[in-house]
Amino acid sequence: MGLFTGLVLLPLAPVRGVVWLAEQVQEQAERQLYDPQRIVRLLEEVAEARDAGEISEEEAARQEDELVNLLAEGSRRR
């Protein structure tokens, strides 16, 4: 990048910084969302809640389906 281009684009530096920060936050959120260990832990919690009678079989099945889909999507993204 030349001196002139650098000077012209200098006012956009804060915008580029905010965009970079937003991208970093999004990547971290997706890492957490698709974390296999977290999903397995949540599946175990659903099973425990079902066994304890805290949620119905239908609700447990719905939650398990959502979690399995998250796990598959996370695998696909890697």
Phi and psi in degrees as a GROMACS rama.xvg file:
@    title "Ramachandran Plot"
@    xaxis  label "Phi"
@    yaxis  label "Psi"
@TYPE xy
-78.7095  171.378  GLY-2
-61.4467  -47.4466  LEU-3
-62.2811  -45.4196  PHE-4
-62.3008  -41.0882  THR-5
-61.617  -41.4261  GLY-6
-69.5714  -38.3242  LEU-7
-68.1404  -39.1746  VAL-8
-87.007  -4.30109  LEU-9
-56.123  -40.5377  LEU-10
-62.8185  -19.7303  PRO-11
-85.4168  -5.4227  LEU-12
-56.3693  -44.6984  ALA-13
-62.0586  -36.205  PRO-14
-65.6309  -43.7716  VAL-15
-62.4167  -36.5799  ARG-16
-64.9483  -41.7304  GLY-17
-67.0312  -40.4825  VAL-18
-62.9002  -43.746  VAL-19
-61.0518  -44.6095  TRP-20
-62.945  -42.7647  LEU-21
-61.7715  -39.5851  ALA-22
-64.358  -39.9946  GLU-23
-65.018  -42.6802  GLN-24
-63.1131  -42.0766  VAL-25
-63.4534  -43.5082  GLN-26
-62.0306  -42.5542  GLU-27
-66.0663  -41.7973  GLN-28
-62.7717  -41.8821  ALA-29
-67.2159  -37.1766  GLU-30
-60.2228  -43.7189  ARG-31
-69.4789  -41.5649  GLN-32
-61.6329  -41.3715  LEU-33
-99.2546  13.9517  TYR-34
-65.3846  116.927  ASP-35
-59.1968  -37.82  PRO-36
-64.4833  -40.0423  GLN-37
-65.2823  -42.189  ARG-38
-66.0377  -41.7358  ILE-39
-62.7899  -41.5716  VAL-40
-61.2109  -42.1331  ARG-41
-66.2158  -37.7845  LEU-42
-61.6874  -39.7946  LEU-43
-65.3441  -38.8449  GLU-44
-65.2333  -38.2543  GLU-45
-64.0776  -43.6191  VAL-46
-62.9845  -41.0115  ALA-47
-65.3886  -41.4809  GLU-48
-65.1406  -38.5334  ALA-49
-65.7997  -45.4698  ARG-50
-63.759  -32.509  ASP-51
-82.7188  -5.41496  ALA-52
80.8768  13.1657  GLY-53
-75.9756  -27.4523  GLU-54
-134.137  156.282  ILE-55
-77.7302  167.15  SER-56
-60.4997  -40.777  GLU-57
-64.4797  -44.0321  GLU-58
-65.3223  -40.8263  GLU-59
-61.987  -43.7963  ALA-60
-63.0905  -41.3609  ALA-61
-62.7059  -46.4295  ARG-62
-64.8711  -40.5092  GLN-63
-63.4451  -40.9435  GLU-64
-60.1758  -44.2576  ASP-65
-61.7744  -42.9281  GLU-66
-68.7627  -39.1593  LEU-67
-65.0949  -38.4766  VAL-68
-63.1619  -40.1969  ASN-69
-61.7151  -42.6471  LEU-70
-62.8648  -43.0465  LEU-71
-65.7497  -42.3577  ALA-72
-63.9703  -39.4631  GLU-73
-63.7455  -40.0989  GLY-74
-65.8791  -39.4053  SER-75
-64.5118  -37.5868  ARG-76
-72.3228  -24.3634  ARG-77
